Amino acid sequence: MKSNKLIVILFFLSTHVAFAQSSINMEAVKNLVVTCTGCHGAEGVSNNPLWPNLAGQKKDYLAKQLLAFKNQERKDPLMNPIADTIAEKDIDLIAEYFSSKN
C-alpha cells in the first residue's frame, strides 16, 4: 500500500510542476487534475466505492474539502500528502473543473 501512495504522490508532483510552468488554460487544468482522475475517474466519477465522485459537486464544497485536506483539518492518509502539494491558488481551478462535470 505504501508503494502505491508513493507512486501517486510522485505522479502528482511531476504533473503539478508541469502545470506551474505553463500559462493557465483548460489544457493546463486538465494536466493539474490528472492525479485526481487516477482515483476519482477521468470525468470525476469514481468506479471504486471508497472514493467519492467529484463530478457535479458544488465548487465551493470541493474547494473547502481540498483545502481541509491540505491544512490537515480533514485526515486521510492518501489525500493529505497529495493536497499538501497543491498550491492554494490552484484549488479553485480544480474545484471549478470537477464542478463543471456531470
Secondary structure, DSSP 8 states (H G I E B T S, - for coil): -HHHHHHHHHHHHHHHHHHHTS-SSHHHHHHHTHHHHHHH-TTS--SSTTS---TT--HHHHHHHHHHHHTTSS--TTHHHHHHTS-HHHHHHHHHHHHT--
